[in-house]
Amino acid sequence: MKLDFRNTLVVVTGASSGLGRAIALDLALREGADVVVAARRLDRLEALAAEIHEHSDCTAYPVCVDLSDPAGPADLWRAVRIIAAERDARLSVEPTSPADRSLRTTGVFGLVNNAGKTYYGPVRDMEAPQIDDVIDLNLRSAIRLTRLVLPHFLARGSGAVLNITSLGAFVPVPYQSVYSATKHALQAFTESLAGELRRTRIVASTYAPGGVATEMIQTSGLETSFAGSSRFLADPALIARRAVVRWKRGRLRTFPGAGSRFFAWVVGMVPISVVLLIASRVFRPAAAGRRETPWDSRYAGEDFIFGTDPNEFLHDVISRIAPGRVLCIGDGEGRNSVFLAQQGFQVTAMDASESGVRKARVLAEQRDVTVETDVADLKEYDLGYRRWDAIVSTFVHLSPALRQDVHGRVVDALAPGGFLAHESYAPDQINNRTGGPSSPEMLPGLVELKDELAGLEFLEAREIVRDVIEGSAHTGRAAVVQILARKPAGPG
């Protein structure tokens, strides 16, 4: 059964970037379809809608939704039904031919389940919420959306579902084990669904690309592996064009080209021990000499787990610090360093997590600022002597011995007149479940911190309880220590 998308309405998830964005553009600009574009980042969806409006007669309808939330698929389908009804009502009175009007006023015709994410690293380093995130977004949301749209397709007598799987649905993918599992499952779901729909005019298809040059590759850390090298990554626009062309043919299992189809077939013929040997080397992180930290897997997803806005205390005190050379220690995904660069500071950001630093670079590029970055362990990192006009440390929790050593080096590293902006969880945070370490010894109080930072003048120093709303990892009432200190301007 061949598909014709002209004048139809198609829903595309994960449309704010990468392959989803490219598919939405292809459907509108090349196939003449109106599209509902769904993702979490509304600003990007609105920019995509404006681009489609500028270059075609088609309409894109942005819907901001988090499909990893159990309520997300139902929320999206509710919005889609409203959009489809309003579109049908509007088009039914427009001056078009009866045949064209009939074609354009039949609700939703297509669904592209493209939204997905991955964490790159060993399963042993993944936490339960990260595993749930991958399964919820890659698999559960696709199944739930498909279930919601099927009665509509059956009522209208036709429809088409395209589930974006991966070559990882046919090949073991070490260091992306949960991602690979979701793609295997989505492939099996779609093929089983096709059997249920065999006597209908509803098409269920999969499309299994290999590596595509998307934001997910950058933020997950996959680009550090042999398989993630840029020379092996395809252009999203090219892969999207092939996806739509193959979907139009109404086939169940599709690939970008004969090479990938042949590769998937060959893997099934080779002993699994050989496949695993090759795959473990291909997908192994390139930074073999660097010991992975638990933060590598926590930062590996597309989301910024502490958000992209700066720490609230830093935001409040920054006006008291003159722009100059600033070091952000334990900077994670870059929210503080990028903010400081936007304020005119010369910023160096360091963190032990390569995944976090990589995302900091992406964020800096998105905000069009420059941030120097270092991947290093604070235990070994050279802070320098009288080098920095300011040092920023927010929620950097260390063992007592390392913390005392680092704080002594922080005092030495500040130039005369230099500032320290510090916020961390206080001892009373141990009774809360809103973030921070579970070990009491990693939660120093104000008195202890002032002793460790001897030699600085304390302009603000307090233990308080405040609402910490910083991404998904820091959310809720929290006990914190806040310090703004300055190194005396004299010779000491």
Secondary structure, 3 states (H helix, E strand, C coil): CCCCCCCCEEEEECCCCHHHHHHHHHHHHCCCCEEEEEECCHHHHHHHHHHHHHHCCCCEEEEECCCCCCCHHHHHHHHHHHHHHHHHHHHCCCCCCHHHHHHHCCCCCEEEECCCCCCCCCHHHCCHHHHHHHHHHHHHHHHHHHHHHHHHHHHHCCEEEEEECCHHHCCCCCCCHHHHHHHHHHHHHHHHHHHHCCCCCEEEEEECCCCECCHHHHHHCHHHECCCCHHHCECHHHHHHHHHHHHHCCCCEECCCHHHHHHHHHHHHCCHHHHHHHHHHHCCECCCCCCCCHHHHHCCCCCCCCCCCCCHHHHHHHHHCCCCEEEEECCCCCHHHHHHHHCCCEEEEEECCHHHHHHHHHHHHHCCCCCEEEECCCCCCCCCCCCEEEEEEECCCCCHHHHHHHHHHHHHHEEEEEEEEEEEECHHHHHCCCCCCCCHHHCCCHHHHHHHCCCCEEEEEEEEEEEEEECCCEEEEEEEEEEEEECCCCCC
